[in-house]
Amino acid sequence: MSATESGSDREYAGRDASRKRLLRAVAAQTAALSATVHFLWAWPRLGEPADARPYVFLLGGVFTVADAVATLRADEYRRLYALGAGTLAAFLVGYAGWHGGGTAPALASDPLAIVGKGAEVVGIVAFLALYRFAPPTGVVVERRKEAAGGSEPTGEDEDVRE
């Protein structure tokens, strides 16, 4: 730990680092897999005039890929992890809502849906675990300020030149 770490940052520094790396990889991969399944389902159906689902699936897939990339590249933001879990949950709940009482038979008869829904369940668990292990947003913002060279200068910190 460096001498510049604050008390709130010290609590989260290095905490479950290997577990977080594994969870980030699992969350990103399952999100990418879910997006791929939605792309594969939607692409051949784009020409159907009365069905908006292919376009919604493409948009949702792009959003899911962006979330997967951000999960790998961004700092530990709880909001990002909540967004990832919520997006995958929306796909999962949407499937059940679309098929209603026939969800189990529809799922059993479609191998692509089995892969997608399985990835979404695992992804939701991974994103929620990341949310649990991530420090509060204030700690992450404080880390970024310190890494950028300190906090914002106040009137007391400015040099007075004569």
C-alpha positions as CSV (number, residue, x, y, z in Angstrom):
1,M,0.0,0.0,0.0
2,S,1.3,3.4,-0.8
3,A,1.6,6.2,1.7
4,T,-1.0,8.3,-0.2
5,E,-3.9,5.8,0.3
6,S,-6.7,7.1,2.4
7,G,-8.5,5.1,5.1
8,S,-11.5,4.3,2.9
9,D,-9.2,3.2,0.0
10,R,-7.1,1.0,2.3
11,E,-10.1,-1.0,3.1
12,Y,-10.6,-2.1,-0.5
13,A,-7.0,-2.1,-1.8
14,G,-6.2,-5.6,-3.0
15,R,-9.3,-7.1,-1.5
16,D,-10.1,-10.3,-3.4
17,A,-8.0,-9.1,-6.4
18,S,-7.7,-12.6,-8.0
19,R,-11.4,-13.3,-7.4
20,K,-12.3,-9.9,-9.0
21,R,-10.2,-10.7,-12.0
22,L,-11.9,-14.0,-12.5
23,L,-15.4,-12.5,-12.0
24,R,-14.6,-9.7,-14.5
25,A,-13.6,-12.3,-17.1
26,V,-16.6,-14.5,-16.5
27,A,-19.0,-11.5,-16.5
28,A,-17.5,-10.1,-19.8
29,Q,-17.5,-13.5,-21.5
30,T,-21.0,-14.3,-20.6
31,A,-22.2,-10.9,-21.7
32,A,-20.4,-11.3,-25.0
33,L,-21.9,-14.8,-25.4
34,S,-25.4,-13.5,-24.7
35,A,-24.9,-10.7,-27.2
36,T,-23.7,-13.2,-29.8
37,V,-26.7,-15.4,-29.3
38,H,-29.0,-12.4,-29.8
39,F,-27.1,-11.4,-32.9
40,L,-27.3,-14.9,-34.3
41,W,-31.1,-15.0,-33.7
42,A,-31.8,-11.6,-35.0
43,W,-29.6,-11.4,-38.2
44,P,-31.7,-13.8,-40.4
45,R,-34.9,-12.2,-39.2
46,L,-34.1,-8.6,-40.0
47,G,-36.4,-8.5,-43.1
48,E,-39.6,-9.6,-41.3
49,P,-41.8,-6.5,-41.4
50,A,-44.1,-7.1,-38.4
51,D,-41.5,-8.1,-35.9
52,A,-39.4,-5.5,-34.1
53,R,-37.5,-8.0,-32.0
54,P,-34.6,-8.5,-34.3
55,Y,-33.8,-4.7,-34.2
56,V,-34.2,-4.6,-30.4
57,F,-32.0,-7.7,-30.1
58,L,-29.3,-6.0,-32.2
59,L,-29.4,-2.8,-30.2
60,G,-29.4,-4.8,-26.9
61,G,-26.5,-6.9,-28.2
62,V,-24.4,-3.9,-29.0
63,F,-25.2,-2.4,-25.6
64,T,-24.2,-5.7,-23.9
65,V,-20.9,-5.8,-25.8
66,A,-20.2,-2.3,-24.7
67,D,-20.9,-3.2,-21.1
68,A,-18.6,-6.3,-21.4
69,V,-15.8,-4.1,-22.8
70,A,-16.3,-1.5,-20.1
71,T,-16.2,-4.2,-17.4
72,L,-12.8,-5.3,-18.6
73,R,-11.3,-1.8,-19.2
74,A,-12.9,0.5,-16.6
75,D,-12.4,1.0,-12.9
76,E,-14.5,-0.8,-10.4
77,Y,-17.8,1.0,-10.7
78,R,-20.8,-0.5,-9.0
79,R,-23.1,1.2,-11.4
80,L,-21.4,-0.5,-14.3
81,Y,-21.8,-3.9,-12.7
82,A,-25.5,-3.2,-11.9
83,L,-26.0,-2.2,-15.5
84,G,-24.5,-5.4,-16.7
85,A,-26.6,-7.5,-14.4
86,G,-29.7,-5.5,-15.3
87,T,-29.1,-5.9,-19.0
88,L,-28.7,-9.6,-18.8
89,A,-31.7,-9.9,-16.5
90,A,-33.8,-7.9,-18.9
91,F,-33.0,-10.5,-21.7
92,L,-33.8,-13.3,-19.3
93,V,-37.1,-11.8,-18.1
94,G,-38.0,-10.7,-21.6
95,Y,-37.7,-14.3,-22.8
96,A,-40.0,-15.5,-20.1
97,G,-42.4,-12.7,-20.7
98,W,-42.5,-13.3,-24.4
99,H,-43.2,-17.0,-24.1
100,G,-45.4,-16.8,-21.0
101,G,-46.5,-20.2,-19.8
102,G,-44.7,-21.9,-22.7
103,T,-41.3,-20.8,-21.6
104,A,-40.0,-24.3,-20.6
105,P,-41.0,-26.0,-23.8
106,A,-39.7,-23.1,-25.9
107,L,-36.4,-23.2,-24.1
108,A,-36.1,-27.0,-24.4
109,S,-36.7,-26.9,-28.2
110,D,-34.1,-24.2,-29.0
111,P,-30.5,-24.9,-28.3
112,L,-29.5,-21.4,-29.1
113,A,-31.8,-20.1,-26.4
114,I,-30.5,-22.7,-23.9
115,V,-26.9,-21.3,-24.4
116,G,-28.1,-17.7,-24.2
117,K,-30.2,-18.1,-21.1
118,G,-27.5,-20.2,-19.4
119,A,-24.9,-17.5,-20.1
120,E,-27.3,-14.8,-18.8
121,V,-27.8,-16.6,-15.5
122,V,-24.1,-17.1,-15.0
123,G,-23.5,-13.5,-16.1
124,I,-26.0,-12.1,-13.7
125,V,-24.4,-14.0,-10.8
126,A,-20.9,-12.7,-11.8
127,F,-22.0,-9.1,-12.2
128,L,-23.8,-9.2,-8.8
129,A,-20.7,-10.7,-7.2
130,L,-18.6,-7.9,-8.7
131,Y,-21.0,-5.4,-7.4
132,R,-20.6,-6.9,-3.9
133,F,-16.8,-6.8,-4.0
134,A,-16.5,-3.4,-5.6
135,P,-15.7,-0.4,-3.4
136,P,-18.2,2.5,-3.2
137,T,-18.1,4.9,-6.1
138,G,-16.6,7.6,-3.9
139,V,-13.6,5.5,-3.2
140,V,-13.0,4.8,-6.9
141,V,-13.4,8.6,-7.7
142,E,-10.9,9.4,-4.9
143,R,-8.4,6.8,-6.4
144,R,-8.7,8.4,-9.8
145,K,-8.1,11.9,-8.4
146,E,-5.0,10.7,-6.5
147,A,-3.7,9.0,-9.6
148,A,-4.2,12.1,-11.7
149,G,-2.0,14.1,-9.3
150,G,-4.1,15.0,-6.4
151,S,-7.4,16.6,-5.7
152,E,-8.8,19.7,-7.2
153,P,-6.9,22.8,-6.0
154,T,-8.7,25.1,-3.6
155,G,-8.1,28.8,-2.9
156,E,-5.7,27.8,-0.1
157,D,-3.6,25.5,-2.3
158,E,-2.9,28.1,-5.0
159,D,0.5,29.8,-5.1
160,V,0.4,33.5,-4.4
161,R,2.8,35.3,-6.6
162,E,4.0,38.8,-5.8
